[in-house]
Amino acid sequence: MRSEELTSVLMHELQRYERKIELVDVGYVIEVGDGIARAYGLEGAMAGELLLFPEATKKLGREFFGLAFSLEVDSVGIVLLGPDRLVSEGDEVRCTGRILEVPVGMELLGRVVNALGQPIDDLGPIPYKQTRRVELKAPGVVKRKPVCEPLMTGIKAIDSMIPIGRGQRELIIGDRQTGKTAIAIDTIINQKNAEPPVYCIYVAIGQKQSTVKQVVETLKKYGAMEYTIVVSAPASEPAPMQYIAAYSGCAMGEYFRDNGMHALIVYDDLTKHAHAYRQVSLLLRRPAGREAYPGDIFNLHSRLLERAAKLNDELGGGSLTALPIVETQLGDYSAYIPTNVISITDGQIYLEPDLFYAGIRPAINVGLSVSRVGGAARTSAMNKVAKQLKLDMARYFELQAFAQFATELDEATRRELIRGERLVELLKQEQYNPMSLSHQVLAIFIGINGYLDDLPVEAVREFERGFLEFVNHRYPEIVHEIEKTKDFSEATEKKMHKAAQEFKAAFVARLEGRAEGEMSVAA
């Protein structure tokens, strides 16, 4: 090669050469363990920023991140979004300038994902098109609208006495093994035929993997998984993942809310969520307060639950309804976390162990349960039949306690006890068996109008089942009107009375015939 050619090649290469300087804020791990790390450096790190661990990324085969949690004078406390065994002292940490985001959209429906939105159900990758920040500010008052549409749970006792509206936050509270998750799952199953549709997100925090698997199988069995996203952060996951899971699920629900659709999110449960946050905070040496929780434990749940809202019509009128679950210890609903969440939410459904063990399921304590905004969203049909039901039931339970010590009762009190006993029986409901609005209205109608008062208590459930079948076949126009208009006219009410009288006459005759047959067999 001649010298001229060599010179021209060198000149050409020099002209193409661009000098780029890439500045990266870097730190080094000085301490790691129990799902957290502390790093020196990272002077430009932001609160909540994603931090990249290059060495752990090589070992894992995909990007390994941590979350900047505590910004201190000479170090940064980091919660690790993955196994801490992959991070070692002295490892490099890099700022990314990004805030934690998760995939959102219709593509996630029917899938089980972890707290970072990554699929864990062996059904392949999720072809999502959008992501959303995990931590976002809740909509302000101006962007909201009062709760005005009902969210039907399919559970008679709730839809009649403690109604829930779309955009409401209704706490489900009670001891372990009292049916809290069952109410939430029944509500998800009942959204199958909801109009307009309600998309559901079930966030499992700190539970056994077998329990989460059971919930997923139940949702599949009843055809509910096709409109549901399950976010799983089981007890085997590090505490940071359990802490983030609730916010990730909320971000997925907000996608539907902000696009004019309706969503329901279940947090199961926030007690374990608070435990995970406490663990992370104590490991990062944040000052401990009452019950060793950090000072911002109230904000942890308030900023999460405030994101449930009914948006105004200018913003599409979408809604996100939250059903947080909180576990109590021996019925102590005045403990720290229960009182925090009670004060944040718009009402609570309190489940009592004594009622549960007495066979009253769902075991709702009517006196302590309340819905502060759902009444405005209750349908006209339900309003007509169940206006006084909650007060009647609360009075019955008080009278029942009083009647145990009374020797003689006046006639009015005796009648109230008789009706209350039958209403309690009527409001019992099998698990995974949500009822349509028309069937709920008809069932409560026969209870409050005294059609059950002179029947044996053990015959109430049989009477209810038979009456609903009878109306379906003989008076389908009643069911059609209630389902279509969410109301019933005076003429329809007369038909309801007529149907109840007709069926009762036949039912009583059948009962008497059965009793005579039993007597003849005994003889």
Secondary structure, DSSP 8 states (H G I E B T S, - for coil): --HHHHHHHHHHHHHH---------EEEEEEEETTEEEEEE-TT--TTEEEE-HHHHHHHSS--EEEEEEE-SS-EEEEESS-GGG--TT-EEEEEEEE-EEEESGGGTT-EE-TTS-B-SSS------EEEESS-----GGGB----SB---S-HHHHHHS--BTT-B-EEEESTTSSHHHHHHHHHHHGGG-SS-EEEEEEEES--HHHHHHHHHHHHHTT-GGGEEEEEE-TTS-HHHHHHHHHHHHHHHHHHHHTT-EEEEEEE-HHHHHHHHHHHHHHTT--B-GGG-BTTHHHHHHHHHTT--BB-GGGT--EEEEEEEEE-STT-TTSHHHHHHHHHSSEEEEE-HHHHHTT-SS-B-TTT-EESSGGGGS-HHHHHHHTTHHHHHHHHHHHHHHHTT-S---HHHHHHHHHHHHHHHHT---TT----HHHHHHHHHHHHTTTTTTS-GGGHHHHHHHHHHHHHHH-HHHHHHHHHHSS--HHHHHHHHHHHHHHHHHHHHHHHHHHHHHHHHH-
